[in-house]
Structures are given as structure tokens and as C-alpha cells.
């Protein structure tokens, strides 16, 4: 099975890549892509927090029988629900950001943020 350390390290590397892109790029589209990478890293980290190796889905059925519920390991469904919500919110904010980028391009005729400060 995949170790949780792999999830944590992948999320950390993705977060650093996204942060580097946000801090060093001058193009609005590249900054938005970097923010999306950072968002993916945060979502992966939240999923890694809820990951338990060898655990089962938290669904009780009749197949459990005489097994004590306390002896079973269940996966926490809350991080998965939070990530699904974060994906939907991230999609909305990305769409809004791209719309604003299009409006800025129509107004300034460039996507470079250093050239947008001057007068038209």
C-alpha cells in the first residue's frame, strides 16, 4: 500500500512549486495556475490526514455480525467531504479569476502585472 508519508511529501512539494510560481511569475495566467497547484496540494494534504492504511469505509452493514464496532478501523469521511467542497469552491474562484484576467487584458492589452500599473 501507499504510505501516508508519500502523500504528505507530495503535498509539500506541490505546495512549494505553487508558492514559487505565485511569488516569481509576472503573468496573471501563470499566477492563477500556480494558485491552482497550491490548492491541489492543500486538498491532497487534507486527504492524507484522513487516510488510515487498512481501514474500511464507515458504512455499517449486516455483514459485521458479532465483530465489535470498536475493534474495526474506519476512515474518517470528514476530510473527504471538506475536499469535495473545496474543489467546488476552487472551481468557482478559478472561473472568477480567469474572468477578471480577461477583463484586465481587454483594458490593459497585457497580462504582465508590472505593466498594468501605469496609465492607459
N, C-alpha and C positions, 0 to 999 in steps of 0.2 A: 504494500500500500504506500501511498504518498505520505510523507511526513509533514507535520504541521510547520516544521522549520522551513521547508521549501516554500510554503505559502507565504510565511512571514518575510522571508528574504526576497522573494519575487515582488511582493507588495512594496517593500522598502526600495528596491532598485527601480521599480516603475515610478514610485513617488519622487525619487531623486531625479530621474530623467524628466518627468513633468515639471518639477520645480526649476531645473536647469533651463528648460525651454521657456518657461514663463519669465525668468529673470534675464535671459540673454537675447531673446529674439525681439525684433522691432516690428515684424509683420503681424497684423492683427489675427490673420487666419492661423499662423503658426502658434501664436499665443493661445488661441482657442483650442487647437489640437493638443497643446501641452496641458491645458487645463483638463481636457477630456482624459488624457493619460493619467493625470493625478487623481481624477475622480475614479477611474478604474482601479487604481492602486488602493484607494480607501475602501472601495467595495470589496476587493479581494481580501483586504485585512479583516473586514467585518465578517466575511465568510470563514476566514481562518480561525477567528475567535470562537465561532460556533462549531467548529469541526472537532469531532471526537472519533478517533480511529476505532473501528469495530462496533460503533453504536448503531442503533436502529432508529427508524423513523418513529416519532412519538404518536403512533396510532395503536390504540388498544383494540385487539380483536379477540375472538373466542379461542384462537389457537394458542394463546398464552397458557390457558389451563391452570395448572396448580403452581406455576412458577410465580414467585414473589415479584411484584412490580418493582420493589426497591432493589432487587438484585440485577435488574436489566439496566443497561446503559442506553440512554436516549439522547438524540441530537437535539440541541436547543433550536426551535424554529424561529425564535425572535430575530436573530441576525439575518436570517434569510428573508423574512418579511421586511426588515429595515432596508436591506439591499434592493429588493424589488421596488420599494417606494423611492429609494434614492436614484434608481435607474430612470424611473418615470420623471422625477423632478429634474434630473440631469439632462434628459432629452428636451424637456421644455426650456430650460435655461440655455442650452446649446442652440436651440432654434431661435430664441430671442436674441442671443448674442450674434448669431450669423445675420439676422435681420438688421441689427444695429450696424454691423460691419458693412453690409450692403449700402445702408443709408450714408455711412461715413465715406465710403468710396465714391458714391454719387456726388457728395458735397465737396470733398477734397481732391478727388481724382487720384488718390493714392491709398495704400493700406499701411504705409510706414508711419508709425506713431510719432516719430520725431519730426516729420514734415507736416503734421496736422496742426501744430501749434500756431503757425503764422496766419496772417490774414489771407482771405481768398483772392 
